[in-house]
Amino acid sequence: MDDLEALCRSIPDFPKKGILFWDITPILREGASFGEVIDRFGDRYRDKGIDIVVSIEARGFIIGPAIAYKLGAGVVPVRKKGKLPWHCYQASYDLEYGTDTLEIHQDAIKPGEKVLIVDDLLATGGTVAAVIELVKRLKGQIVEIAFLIELEALKGRERLKDYPVFSLLKC
């Protein structure tokens, strides 16, 4: 675990001044480290009956499908407004540096399917709160919300208190 933490790097003032960006690309670059991340998530969720892994744009797209493959589950992308080609539901949310809208296909999750929501980073929880709204609208059953990194000082977990949350690394 210390090896993974050592590979995370923070970049000040990206994408805007005052934001501290956590870069996971060094973890992704090292095959053994990336494999360890996916194996740990796979081990955690192997016996949970996950039907769908919801991956959040953009870096959630990197780890979500790999986890879904490990679990034999499907993958559903949640994307920024205007990026999905079919009929979509939308949810807006606040970022540390503005607002945005996410979309999911209206037929992406069947009622009652067991859903694992995956993203790279939990900061304030705004993005994933919007995703929860979308999954609930489709009547998916949220098993857990999983992150590679949790920035504890930003207290995003408090915003998600109605759901189980797991973070591989806490900074």
N, C-alpha and C positions, 0 to 999 in steps of 0.2 A: 504494500500500500504506500509506503514511503517513496518508492520508486515512481509511482504514479503522481503523487503530490509534487515531487521534484520536477516532473515534466510539465506541470502547469505553469504558465507564465502570465503575469499581469502586464497589461500595456496601458499606461496612463493616457488620458485624453483621446480615447478612441471609442466610438466613432465621432464623439464630440468632446470638447473641452469639459473637464470635470467628471467624465465617465472613466471608470477603471474597467477595462475589457479583459476578461479571462480567456486566454487562448489555449484551446485543446489540441491544436495541430501537432505539437510535439508528441503527444500521446498517440495520435493517429499515425504518425510517421513511423513509429517503432512497432513493428509487427507483433512482437511479444507483449508489449504494453496494451495495444489495441485488443489483442486476443484475450488478455487477462480481464479487461473491462467487459467484453462481451460474455466471456465465460462466467464472470461473477453475476452479471444480470441473469444469464441463462440459468445458472444454478438456483438463484433466488426464486425464479418464477416457473421453473420446470413443472411443478406439480400443482399449479394454480388454475389450470384449465383456461388459460388466456386464449381467446378467439382472435382478437384484434390488437395490434400495437399501433396506437395513434402517435405519429411522429410529427413534431412541430418544426416548421421552417425556421431556420435553415439547417442549423447544426444537428438538430434532432433527426434530420433525414439521414445523417451519417450513421448514428448508432442504432436508431429504431429498427430499420430493416435487418440489420445484423442480429439484433435480439430476436426479432420475429422469426427469422430463419432458424435460430437455435430452438425456438419454442414450437415450430411448425404452425405458426400463426400467420394471419394476414396482416398487411400493412395498410394503414389509412393515413394519407398526408393531410395535414392542416396547413394551408398556405395563406399568404397575404392576398388581399382582395384583388380579384381580376386574374389570378394565376391558374385557377382550376377551370376545366372546359365544360362542366356539366352544371345542372341546377344546384345551387349552393344555399346553405344557411350561413349567416354572418354573425359575428360577435365583435364588438369594438372594445378596446382596452387602452389603458394608459401605460406608457413606458416611462423610464427614468428621464427620457429626453423627448417626449412627445406622445402622440396617440397613433393607433393603427387599427386595422380591421383584419380579422382572420376569417377564412371560409373553410367549409367542409362540404363535400358532396351530400346531397339530401338522401342518397341511398347507400352511404358509406358504412353504416353500422345498423344491423338488424336489432330490433327490440330484444333486450335480455342478453345480448352477447357480452361476454366478459372482456373488458377493455383494460389495457395497460397504457397509460399516457407516458411518453418518453420525451425528454428534452435534455440538452447538454447542461443547462445551468438554471438554478433557482435563485433569483435575485429578490425582487419585490413580490413576485407571484402574480402579477397582472396578466401576463401572457397566458399562463396556464389556467388562470381563473376563466378567461375567455374560452379556452379549449374545453374546460369542464362544462361550461354553459352549452357548447355545441354538442358534446357527447350526451348530456342529459336531454337535450332536445330530440336526439335520435333514440333515446331510451336505452342507451348502452349502460351496462353495469360496470362502474369503475372499480377495479380490483385494487389498484395502487397507482401512484404517480411517482415516476422514477427519474432521477437526475444523476448525471455524472458528478457535478459539482454543486454544492449549496453554499451560498454566501450568507452565513449565519447572521452577520451584523445587520442585514437588510430585512430580516424577519419575515421572509416570504412564506415560511411554513405556517405562520399564524393565520395568514389569509386563506390557507388550505386546510384549516383545522378539522373540517368535516370529512376529510379523506385521509387514508394512509399515505404517507410520504416516505420515500427512501432516497437517500443520497449516498453515493459511493464515497465521495470525498467532501469534507466540510472545511471551508476556509473562512 
